[in-house]
Amino acid sequence: MHHRRLLAVPLLIAALAVPAVAESAPPAAPVAPAATGAVVRFRQAPAVAGDRVTQTLNVDLGLTTTITQSGKKAHESQNRMRREQQRTIEVLEVAEGRAVKAKATFAVSRRQSPEGAKPEELVTQPIEGKSYLMVREGDRVTITDLAGAAPPEEETRLVAESLENVGKPNPFASLLIERHVTVGQRILVPRDVVQSLLGFDGPIGTVHRFELTLEKVEPAAANHASPVAHFKATIEVRPNAESPLSIVLNGEMEVETETCRLTAVKMVGPVQLSSIERTAGGIFQYSAGGELNLAIRSEYDARVR
């Protein structure tokens, strides 16, 4: 049970980089290289058929798990959870500026988990090397193979998990296009936006703080048609009544100023969990702690509309 909670952490954070393209917003002036105090304006572009993004995801969480019985150490173990995935998502159909049908190809999809059949290995998942179609109708997502047939249950679950935010409104856009951000400015992300961005809820813990500081803006170049805003990021999750998880992550996020799409996320920090269970055989204290490393890179087509 505890491992399942910890496994959910990197999956939820990874949702940050899944394309979630919402309706278009009024155009703003293009962003140029900005000095401290300069105003940076963000805009959003609607999705169009043919949009394509290739994403590379790497998650690594090493854990030390300890079980103490009535004050004496009863068990200690080392575990490692890793995830590697490279996927290409192509928008096939749009409605009101959002993707409603997309093709996803998984060049790489591998995971290591203490709950897996081979806990010491990075195991290839059944979606690696395959392509799928996703159709969104509101909150309902349908996954099929390219011929329109339903994949096996495990493949459907893995693909739906990876494409959870495709076609949903982009919460980063609603956060950024409603304000003029200056270089050096700190932004405290509201709790309701945090929930939309990260998906943290209930059994994962309570987001106490999500803070962004705009450090610089990189001008458009041959390999990226939009200027890119570089944010310093801090995420702090505290235990609540439903979860003993504690997480503090620090790192960087990069966002296109012309689209509000995330192009890179790099976060690192401690993850801790502690709980107590009272039984007829004594009092057991379960604790696990380690460091989470998360790196995501998204490479979009060159168009900025």
N, C-alpha and C positions, 0 to 999 in steps of 0.2 A: 504493500500500500504506500509506504513512504517513498520507495523508489519511483512509483508511478507519478507521485506529486513532483519529484525532482525532475523526471523526464519531461514533464509538461512545461517546465520553465523555459528551456531553450526553444521549444516549439512555439510558444506564445510570442516570445520576443522575435523569432524569425518571421512572424506574420507582419512585422513592420515593413519588410522589404517586398512583400507580394504586391504587385500592381493593383491599386484600388482607385480606379479613375472615375471621377464624378463629373458633374456637369461643368460646362465651360464657365469661366468668370470673366468680367470685363477686363480688357487688356490693360496692362500697366507698362510703364516705361522700362525698356531693357536695363538690366543691371550691369554696371561697369565695375572695374576694380574699385573697391571701396576702402577708405581709410576709417580709423576709429571715429565713431560718431556719425558717419555718413548713413543716410537713409537707404534701406534696401526694400524694394517692393516685390512682392511675389504675385504670380498669376497662375492660372490653371488652364490646361487645354483639354478639350473633350477627347475621348477615345475615338479612333476611327479604325475601320477594318484594314488590316495590314500592319497595325502596330505590332512590334515584336520586341521582346526583352529576353536576354539570357542572364540567368542568375546563378551565382555560385555561393553555396552556403556551407560553412564549416563551424561546427559546435563541438567543444571539448569540455567535459566536466569530470574532473577527478575527485573521488570522494573517499574519505576515511569514515567508516561506520563503526560505532562502538555501542555495545549493549552492556549495561551494568545491572546486576541483580542484587538487591538489598545492600548496596554500597560497594559491591565487589565486581570487578570487570569480568564479565562472562564471555564476551566475544568481541573481537576486533577484526575488521577486514578492509581491504582496499578494493575499490571498484572504479571503473571508468565508463563514462557514457559519452559516446561520440556520434556525430551525425555528419555525413558529407552528401551534398546533393548539388547537381548542376542540371538546371531545367531551362528549356526555352518555351516561352509562352507567346503564341500568336493570336491576336484578336481577329475573329472571323465575322462576327456580327455585333452591331451596337444598337442601343435604343436610348434616346435622350442623353447621349454623350457617355454612356457606360457600356462596358463589354457585357454582352449577354450570351455570347458563344465564343469559345476559345479552344485552340489546339495546344496541348502541352506535351512536350517530348522530354523524357528524363534520360539524359546521357549518363548520369551517375546518380545512384541513390543507395546509400549504405548506412547502416546503423549498428552501433555496439551498445548493448544494454545488459546489466546484471540479471535481468529477467528474461533474456533471450536464450535460445538453445545453445549458443556458443558465446558465453559472456566475455571471453577473452579476445574475441575476434570482431573486426569490422565486417559485418555480414551484408552481402549484396541483397537488396530487396527485390521483390518480384516485378516492380515497375521499371527497374533499370533497363535501358535499351528499348523502351516501348513508348508509344504515343497514344494519347487519349483525347477525347472531346469532352468539354464541359459546357453545359447549358444552365444558365441561371434564370429562374423565374422568381423574383422577389428573394426570399430567404432560402428557397428550395434550389438545391444544386443536383443536377443529374450527370453522372459520369458514364461514358460508354467508350468502347474502342472505336477505331476509325471507321469500322463497318456499321457502327450503331448498336452493336451487341453489348450486353452488360458484362463487365469484367468479373472475375472472381471477387468475393467479398473483401478479402484482404487488400487487393489492388484498388478497389473502389474506395476503401477507407483511406489508404495512403495518398491517393491522388486528391481526394476531397480535402484532406488535411493540408496538403501542400497548396491548394488553390482556394483556400477558404475565403480570402479577401478579394479575389478577382471579381470585378464588377460591382463591388460595394463602394459607397462614397469614400472619398479620401479624407480622413480626419486631419491630416497634416494641412490640407488646403484650407479647411474651415478654420484652423488655428492661425495660419499665416496670412491669408489674404484679407483678413479683417483688421489688420494692423500694419502700420509702417514700422519696420524693425530697423534699429540702428546697429552698426557694427560695435560690438562690446556690450550690447544689451542682454540682460538675463531675462528669460521667459519662464515663468512658473506655469506649467501646463495644468489646466483645470482637471479635476478628478473625472468628470464625465468624458472629457476628451482622452484622458489616460486610458479609461476602460475601452474606448473605441480603438485606440492606437495599439494597445498591448494585449487586450483580451483578458487581463488579470481580473479574476472575480472569484468569489467564494473560496473554493478549496485551494487556491493558489496564494492567497494572502491579500493584504490591503496595501495598495500603492500609497505610500506616505508622501513621496516627493518624486516628481519628474521635472527636471530642470534643464533648460537649453540655454546656451550662451552663444550668440553669433560671433565667431572669431574673425572670419574673413570671407570674401567672395572671390572665387576664381573665375576669370573671364572665360567666355566661350572660346573653344579651340577646335582643331580639326577632329579630335576624337570625342568631343561633346559639344553639341550645337547650342546648348543653353549655358549661361553662367551657373556656377555651382556654389551654394552657400555651405560653409563649413561650420557646424555647431559642435561645441563641447557639450556632452550630455552626462547627466547623473540620474540614475533610477534607484529608488530605495523602496523596498517592499518589506513590510513588517508583519509579524504573525497576527492572526485574528482568531476568533472563536472556532473557526472551521479549519484553520491551517497553522502549523507551527513554523512555517517557512520564513526565513529572514534572508534578504538579498540586497546587496549594495553593488551596483554596477557603474563604472565610469568609462568614458570613451568618447567617440566621435560619431556624428551622423552627417552625411552629406545630402543636400537636397537641391534639385534643379530649381532655380528661381522662376523659370518660365512655365513650369508644369507642376511644381510641388511634389515631384516624384523623388523618392529616396534612391540614391545611387550607391550609397555605401553605409554600412553600419559596422563599427568595431567597438566592442564592449568587453570589459574584463572586471571581475570582482568576486568577492566571497559569497558563497551560498551556504546557509546553515539551517539545520532542522533539529529540534529537540522535543521529545514528548515523554510522558510518564504513563505507565499502565500498571494499575494495581490488580493483582490476581491472588488466588488462594495460595499460590506458590511463592509469593513475595512481590516486591515492588521492582518493576523493570523500567529502566530509563534508556530510551533509544536516542542516540544523537548521531548526526552525520554532518560533515563539513568538507568543503573543498573550494576550488576556484573554477569559475565558469569563464571560458573564452569563446567569444562569438564573433565571427567575421562573415559579412555578407556583401557581395558586390553585384550590382545590377548594371548591365550594359544594354541601353536602349538603341533603337534605330536613330539615325541622325536628324530626323525631322523635328522641328519645333514649329507648331502651328500658331 
